[in-house]
């Protein structure tokens, strides 16, 4: 029997909090958008990562293991429906 290595990729929902100050609700919304973009670009650990519901899975690759190497069989294989970005009418 041949051995294969399967690498999975998936999204996890993460939550973070930021504090902003603004002079009005409208200004708060705009300031929150700017702060949210900055937080999304950050490499720091979010407050919470929801590991209970993995989303939008893909098989990143499948490699066949041989006696002296690994050989790629395939990459980027969808196996799960896209629940994050569903197609319209789908």
BALOBA-1460 file (C-alpha; in Angstrom, 3 decimals):
// residues 90
<rec num="1" residu="x" x="0.000" y="0.000" z="0.000"/>
<rec num="2" residu="x" x="1.293" y="3.497" z="-0.898"/>
<rec num="3" residu="x" x="1.495" y="6.267" z="1.695"/>
<rec num="4" residu="x" x="0.180" y="9.758" z="0.869"/>
<rec num="5" residu="x" x="0.441" y="13.048" z="2.731"/>
<rec num="6" residu="x" x="-2.664" y="15.236" z="2.504"/>
<rec num="7" residu="x" x="-2.370" y="18.910" z="3.517"/>
<rec num="8" residu="x" x="-5.687" y="20.621" z="4.341"/>
<rec num="9" residu="x" x="-6.452" y="24.323" z="4.329"/>
<rec num="10" residu="x" x="-9.510" y="25.914" z="5.939"/>
<rec num="11" residu="x" x="-10.786" y="29.137" z="7.438"/>
<rec num="12" residu="x" x="-11.551" y="29.653" z="11.111"/>
<rec num="13" residu="x" x="-13.726" y="32.485" z="12.381"/>
<rec num="14" residu="x" x="-11.746" y="34.804" z="14.656"/>
<rec num="15" residu="x" x="-12.910" y="37.666" z="16.858"/>
<rec num="16" residu="x" x="-11.058" y="40.714" z="18.120"/>
<rec num="17" residu="x" x="-11.992" y="44.005" z="19.792"/>
<rec num="18" residu="x" x="-10.757" y="47.520" z="19.273"/>
<rec num="19" residu="x" x="-11.581" y="50.784" z="21.033"/>
<rec num="20" residu="x" x="-12.171" y="53.968" z="19.055"/>
<rec num="21" residu="x" x="-13.317" y="57.501" z="19.836"/>
<rec num="22" residu="x" x="-15.595" y="59.600" z="17.622"/>
<rec num="23" residu="x" x="-17.842" y="62.662" z="17.751"/>
<rec num="24" residu="x" x="-20.885" y="60.971" z="16.194"/>
<rec num="25" residu="x" x="-22.291" y="57.585" z="15.233"/>
<rec num="26" residu="x" x="-21.425" y="58.226" z="11.585"/>
<rec num="27" residu="x" x="-17.855" y="59.148" z="12.482"/>
<rec num="28" residu="x" x="-17.639" y="56.055" z="14.710"/>
<rec num="29" residu="x" x="-18.660" y="53.815" z="11.803"/>
<rec num="30" residu="x" x="-15.994" y="55.319" z="9.549"/>
<rec num="31" residu="x" x="-13.332" y="55.167" z="12.271"/>
<rec num="32" residu="x" x="-14.282" y="51.553" z="12.985"/>
<rec num="33" residu="x" x="-13.780" y="50.645" z="9.317"/>
<rec num="34" residu="x" x="-10.282" y="52.149" z="9.346"/>
<rec num="35" residu="x" x="-9.397" y="50.443" z="12.629"/>
<rec num="36" residu="x" x="-10.839" y="47.123" z="11.423"/>
<rec num="37" residu="x" x="-8.704" y="47.194" z="8.270"/>
<rec num="38" residu="x" x="-5.649" y="47.869" z="10.403"/>
<rec num="39" residu="x" x="-6.560" y="44.996" z="12.748"/>
<rec num="40" residu="x" x="-7.093" y="42.609" z="9.809"/>
<rec num="41" residu="x" x="-3.592" y="43.404" z="8.507"/>
<rec num="42" residu="x" x="-2.041" y="42.794" z="11.921"/>
<rec num="43" residu="x" x="-0.107" y="39.613" z="12.588"/>
<rec num="44" residu="x" x="-1.028" y="39.665" z="16.292"/>
<rec num="45" residu="x" x="-3.169" y="36.950" z="17.882"/>
<rec num="46" residu="x" x="-6.920" y="37.736" z="17.922"/>
<rec num="47" residu="x" x="-8.891" y="37.561" z="21.184"/>
<rec num="48" residu="x" x="-10.762" y="34.412" z="20.191"/>
<rec num="49" residu="x" x="-10.577" y="31.805" z="17.424"/>
<rec num="50" residu="x" x="-13.660" y="29.632" z="16.925"/>
<rec num="51" residu="x" x="-12.303" y="26.148" z="16.308"/>
<rec num="52" residu="x" x="-15.725" y="24.497" z="16.496"/>
<rec num="53" residu="x" x="-16.765" y="25.336" z="12.929"/>
<rec num="54" residu="x" x="-14.080" y="25.083" z="10.261"/>
<rec num="55" residu="x" x="-15.139" y="26.724" z="7.005"/>
<rec num="56" residu="x" x="-14.379" y="26.585" z="3.298"/>
<rec num="57" residu="x" x="-12.025" y="23.631" z="3.224"/>
<rec num="58" residu="x" x="-9.624" y="22.791" z="0.432"/>
<rec num="59" residu="x" x="-7.043" y="20.063" z="0.024"/>
<rec num="60" residu="x" x="-3.917" y="22.165" z="-0.490"/>
<rec num="61" residu="x" x="-2.016" y="19.220" z="-1.910"/>
<rec num="62" residu="x" x="-1.632" y="15.445" z="-1.939"/>
<rec num="63" residu="x" x="1.914" y="14.061" z="-2.128"/>
<rec num="64" residu="x" x="2.853" y="10.431" z="-2.751"/>
<rec num="65" residu="x" x="5.595" y="9.254" z="-0.392"/>
<rec num="66" residu="x" x="8.285" y="7.157" z="-2.048"/>
<rec num="67" residu="x" x="11.331" y="5.507" z="-0.521"/>
<rec num="68" residu="x" x="13.532" y="8.541" z="-1.067"/>
<rec num="69" residu="x" x="11.221" y="11.482" z="-1.821"/>
<rec num="70" residu="x" x="7.745" y="12.946" z="-2.006"/>
<rec num="71" residu="x" x="6.040" y="13.430" z="-5.356"/>
<rec num="72" residu="x" x="3.117" y="15.800" z="-5.825"/>
<rec num="73" residu="x" x="-0.058" y="14.099" z="-7.051"/>
<rec num="74" residu="x" x="-2.397" y="17.119" z="-7.124"/>
<rec num="75" residu="x" x="-2.985" y="20.503" z="-5.470"/>
<rec num="76" residu="x" x="-5.896" y="22.855" z="-4.705"/>
<rec num="77" residu="x" x="-8.675" y="20.239" z="-4.634"/>
<rec num="78" residu="x" x="-12.036" y="21.554" z="-3.376"/>
<rec num="79" residu="x" x="-13.953" y="19.012" z="-1.327"/>
<rec num="80" residu="x" x="-16.342" y="21.181" z="0.677"/>
<rec num="81" residu="x" x="-18.992" y="23.653" z="-0.353"/>
<rec num="82" residu="x" x="-18.007" y="27.283" z="0.030"/>
<rec num="83" residu="x" x="-20.008" y="28.536" z="3.022"/>
<rec num="84" residu="x" x="-18.119" y="31.824" z="3.266"/>
<rec num="85" residu="x" x="-18.623" y="33.050" z="-0.297"/>
<rec num="86" residu="x" x="-21.618" y="31.113" z="-1.687"/>
<rec num="87" residu="x" x="-22.454" y="31.633" z="-5.339"/>
<rec num="88" residu="x" x="-25.654" y="33.642" z="-5.996"/>
<rec num="89" residu="x" x="-28.615" y="31.347" z="-6.606"/>
<rec num="90" residu="x" x="-26.621" y="28.377" z="-5.304"/>
